Amino acid sequence: MKNTKYVFVTGGVTSSLGKGIIAASLAKLLQERGYSVTIQKLDPYINIDPGTLNPYEHGECYVTDDGAETDLDLGHYERFLNIPTSQANNVTTGRIYQSVIDKERKGAFLGKTVQVIPHITNEIKERIQILGKTGDYDVVITEIGGTVGDIESLPYVESVRQLLWELGDKNAIVVHLTLIPFLAAAGELKTKPTQHSVKMLMQSGVNPDILVCRSEHEISDSIKRKLALFCNVKKEDVISSLDADTIYDVPNLMFDEGLDKVVLDKLDLCDNDQPKLVEWNHFLSKHKNPKNKVKIGLIGKYVELHDAYKSISEAFIHAGAANEVKVKVVWIHSEDLTLENVPQKLKNLDGILVAPGFGNRGTEGKVDAVRFAREHQIPFLGICLGMQMAVIEYARNVLNIEGAGSLEMDETCKNPVINLMEDQKDITEMGGTMRLGAWDCKIIEDSKVFNAYKRTLISERHRHRYEFNNQYLKNLKGSGMKITGTNPKTGLVEIVELENHPWFVAVQYHPEYKSTVLNPHPLFVDFIKASLDFSTQK
């Protein structure tokens, strides 16, 4: 069995420094050196998972194959490493406390007083080591959410302290990501915030082994020496992380700084195999040197926060590189769309994507966008709710089904072409109860999706409660909209297409979740190709 090593990534000074990207970049470099690596995220919020969180609060809710609703950083992990994550890769404070309380109710603690130490910290340590104990990984990287000093993060920092001691030297290290701000009035970088952050970490009994310093300006050797002196690390363990053009540049930047080499040295692992990043840099080259460009309209109700559609925007980057095309995403709020202004707002687009979402707000704007794409022969991709809006639009405006709609939007809907799934009707709790995770889909060969996937059986991830109402299947037959993908066991309609349209595909599942740098999703690749063809024919 492998002696799994652990790397803990903490953050200081401010949030949103990019711990997830640094963790994913380090993991990528170690993977390129031949090590088996995975990453997990510990989130300090008390929600069991982000499934019930408003996207404005937390950005996108990412879904894994095994049906876990997780933090969006897991999307970065999968996109960088090209390996799936699972429930074990994301743990929240809510889940930790729920587990401990459940054990207490069952009498597992033999009547002892349940406390943060040792009961909560023991649970955290157990969760941290689940992946390591499988024997599948040489290195497990654990990203601690939040910022050092937050009350919410204290139990996690304490758990790390205990684990560092229990695992012993050369088996676990701490990488502390911090900010070196530039003070314009003084004309210099300031190290004091980092010093205070490290001091706070040390007060919790944790000494950082490596400092990764985010900055907008070059960090000089003298500043590195100063940081090393005041933060109890070696100068070579102070790593500069300057702002990059794209997140996909960061692995190369971290390699140039020697982050992976320093980590391997501290973990007593061999560093002979240099990471070459051949395929990665091939992707980067195509991404940065496009031969053409397309404008894709993303129609959604949360477009003010682009992170709400993070996997979609990254899938566009992957598909764009595959086609050597720069994809310019035009963010369009569905609430702003009306039948009257749609022609003006969507007229210059080469492709239209109607995004997922829940609730009634902005749905009529999405229906109007679908109609415009259908009538003007613009390449169209509908995802989840986007697929449902495509069906509703077609039912209303082509099949003339009066009052066609969804029971999600209108419980008194006269013709619910979109219905609540049968197994959802008795559910009262909202969290973790949707159809989640990977489900099979059987594709017919005479279809756009078959041309994209090149196979008849696929597996894609889901996150929904409502589905196409099969009572209306007969209405579609011979109408021009055809069912090209269904679940082989349940008969659930997964994919619809339009016959007399250059490229009109709508899917119930979320293809964006499975798009990675090395495996861009075939549906997005084909959609961007169709959009490029459309742009050249205009």
Helices and strands as residue ranges (DSSP letters): E 5-11, H 19-32, E 37-43, G 50-52, H 55-58, E 62-63, E 69-70, H 73-81, G 87-89, E 90-92, H 93-105, I 116-120, H 121-129, G 132-134, E 139-144, G 151-153, H 154-167, E 172-179, E 182-183, E 188-189, H 192-203, E 210-215, H 221-231, G 235-237, E 238-242, G 247-249, H 250-257, H 259-266, H 278-288, E 292-300, G 306-309, H 310-322, E 325-333, G 334-336, H 342-346, E 351-354, H 363-375, E 380-383, H 385-397, E 404-406, E 415-420, G 422-424, E 435-443, H 448-453, E 457-464, E 466-468, G 470-472, H 473-476, E 481-486, E 493-498, E 504-507, G 511-514, H 522-537
